[in-house]
Amino acid sequence: MVFGFKTRPPHIAQNVIVGLDFDGTISLSFHLRVAYAKQHFGINLPISRVLSETWPRELGMDKYWEMALAVDNTMIAQHLLVPGCKETLAYLHNQGFRFAVVTKRGPLRNASIKSGAVFGKGQGEGKFARISETSQDVAPVWFMKHHGLPIDYYHATNHDHDLMKKRDICKKLHARAFLDDDLKILMGLRETFTVPFLIKQPWNQEPPAQDSGIITVPNWVEFGKKLIYIRGMHEAICYFSKWENAYYNLQKIAAFWMANPGLCLEYLAEYKKAGAAGVPA
């Protein structure tokens, strides 16, 4: 029984959808990129130079893609899991959160994908492949299954206007938050109702602007705490506004929070008291 209800009360969200980037957010492979460049190209690259936008011009993009394809696919078993990721995902999944990986990888840069796991243009764009329907030959899916991560969906943008694609996908997912290590991607979520989170890594030390709305978290544990807070605030708003905490009300809930931050803090405090007292909405 929750807050005096025999069934799930309307202010409790049944599933809270969260979008996640893969490389640099779930999986760490930049150490492999540095090692590959040293072994195959004979250069010592700092970790900040192993991204496509920072790759040394004198090496050329052909060498970049040679390195990226090797590291991102054939070397997937050597990738490291970002600390705190598995434990936080497991805890949040048990709390009713559901996760979808949205990455700029794609069929042209990955191994084969089973028929029906749809990612790119001309293949049912806009659909989301369940992990269970997706070939384990796809490197990120293999990695997530190998580590037993409770992630339900996978979608690759295939490097197709990545900033806009991730924003559009979050909208279709009704995602309440998105975690990425790429500040540029998160900038595209500023005017949406998906809360953008930047996980700090050695290659993204520049902080977002204070008015960007992007929340910086040092690690997965703090990200999990922020998600619990967002869920509690949404529940409090719906509790006192007598709204259903559902997908179709997400825009209304988020807009109310933005317009009434002080009142929402009062709502949250009262909501916790009401919950402790077992008072129904």
N, C-alpha and C positions, 0 to 999 in steps of 0.2 A: 504494500500500500504506500503510495507517495502523496504527501500533502493532503491526506484525508480521502483520497480517491481510491476506489477499488480497481479502476482501470487507469490507463495513462491519461493524465489531465491534459487539456488542450495547450497549456502553456509550455509543456515539455516537448522538445523536438525529438522526433523518433530517430532520425539520422541527421548528423551534422556533417556536411560534405566539406572536405579540405583538399585543395590541390597541392601537389608537390612536384618540384623539379627533381631530376634524377642526378645528373653529374654535378658534383660539388655540393650537393644537398643531402643525398642518400649515399652515394658512392664517391669514394676518393680515389682518383687515378693520376693526379698531377705529378706525383713522384715518379710514376712510370713514364710520363711524357718527358720529364727531365732526363731520366735514365736512357730512354730511347734516342733522344737527340744526341746524347753524348756517345752512345755506342755506335749509332748508324751514320751520324752526320759529323761527329768529331767536335762538337761544340758544347760549352757549358752554359745552358740557358737558365736564367733565374725563373722561378715558378711563375712570375708575372708575365713571362713572354711566351707561354705555351698555349695561349688562346688564339683563335683564328685572327682576332682583331689586333693582337699584339705580336703575332708571329713575325720574326725578322724578315724583311723584304728580300734580303740577299739570298735567303734559302728558297724562296718561292713557295707558292701554295701547293704545288704537287707534293713537295716533301711534307708539308703540313698534313695533307690528307693521308699520305702514306703512314705517318706517325699516328694520326687520330684513328684511322681504321684499325690499325694493329692494336693500339692500346684499348680502344673502346669496345672491341669485339673479341679478337682472339686472346687478349690478355685479361678478359673480364674476371677470371678466377683469381687474379692477383689484385683486384681492386679491394680497397678497404671500406668497411662500413663506417660511416660517420659516427663518432662516439655518441651514445645516448639515443640513437635513432630507433633501434629495435625495441628497447625498453619503453620509450615514450609512445611509440606507435601501439604497442601491445596494451599499455594502460589506457590510452585514449580510445582504442577500438572497443575495449570492455566498457567504456563509458558512453558508447553510442556514436562515436565518430566513425566516419567512413572516408577512405582515401582514394585519390586518383592521381596517378603520375602523369604529368603533361610535360613532355620533353621535346627539344628541337631535333632529336634523332628521327630517323625515318627509314622506310624500306630501302631506300637507295644507299643508306649508310650502315644498315644492319644486315644481319643474316635473314634467311627466309621467314616469311610470315604465313601462317596457315590461312587458307581460304575462309573468309568470314570474319577475320580479325582486321578490321578496316581502319586505315589510317590516312591515306593520301587522296589527292584530287583524282576524280574518276573512279574512286573505289568506295563511294558512299560517304563522302566527307561529312563530318559532323557527328558520326557515330563513335561510340566508345567501346573498345574491345575489353571484355572481361579477361582477367588474368587467366582464368581457367580455359578460355577459348583461344589463347594466344600461344604460339609455338614457343617452346623453351629454347629454340635456337636463337630467338631474339635476345641479345645479350642482357639488357636491363631486366627482362622478365626472368631469365635464368638466375640472375643475381638476386632478385627479390624472393624467388622461390627457394633458392639455395639457403638464404638467411632466414627463411620463414617469416617474412614481413607481412603483416595483415593489410595488404593493399589490394583493393578490389578491381581497379580499372587501370588501363594503360592507353595512352594516346600519344602518338608522335606527330609533330607538325611537319617533319621532313624538311626542316630549315626554310619553310615557306612563310615569309613575313612573321617570324617567330613572335615578335612583340604583340602584333594584332591577333595572331592565332591563339596565343595563350589567354589573352583577354576574352576573346569570343568563346573559347572553350570553358573558361571559368563561369561565364554567363550562362551557358547551356547546362552546366553542371549544377548551377545554383550554389556554387562554392562560397562558403562564408569566409574563407581565408586561403592564402596561397603563400607557400614558402619557396624561396629561390635564393641562389647566391649571386644572381646577376641583377644589378641595380637597374639597368636599362629596361629589362623585362618588367620589373615591378613598377616602373614609372608609368607604364601603360595601364596599370590597374588603379591609378589614383582617383579617377572619377567614376569608379564603379562601386558596387556594394560588397566587393570582395576585399577583405582587409589584407594588404600586402605586407609580408614579413621578409626581411633580409637576414639570412644567417651569415654571420661573420666568418670569413675565411682569409688566409694570407693574401689572396689575390684581389680582395675587394675592400681594402682598408679605408677608402674614401667614404665618409658617412653621407647618407642622404640629406637633402635640405630639410630644415626643421619644419617647413610648411608642406612637405611632400606627402605626409600621411603614411609614409612607410615606417614600419616598426622594426627596429634592429634588435635581433636576439643573438646572444653570444653562443648559444648551443641549443640542442634539441630539448633539453629539460626545461629551459626557460620558454621555449616555443610552446611546449605542452601546457605550462602554467597560463600563458596568455590565452590559449584556446579555451581552457576551462573558464577563465574570466569572461571571455566573449560569450560563451554558452550561458553562463549565469546571468549576464546582463540581458541577453535576448529573452531568457525565461522571465526575468523580473519585469521587463517591459510588457511582455505578453500577459503576465500574471495580473498586473494592475490595469492594463488597457483592455483586458478580456478579449485578446486576439488569439487565434490559433498560431502556434509557433511552427509554421509550415513554409514550404518553398514559396508559395504564391504571396506570402506576406513578408518575405525577406526584405524587399525594397522599402516597404512601409516601416519595418522594424529598424532597419539601418538608418533611414532618413530621420526617424523620431529620435534616435540616439544622437545623431549629429546635430540636430536642432535643439536638443534639450539635455546637454551633458550633465548639468547640475542636478536637474530633476531625476535623471536616470541613476545617478549615484544614490540619491535618496531612495529611489525604487529598489535598488539592489540591497541596501541596508535593511529596508523594511521587509523585503522578500526573504532575506535570511532569517529574520526574526519570525516571520510567519511560518516558514518552513520548519524551524525549530519547535514551534508551538503546534505544528500539525494543522494549521488553519488553511482550508481550501480556498481557491480563488473565487 
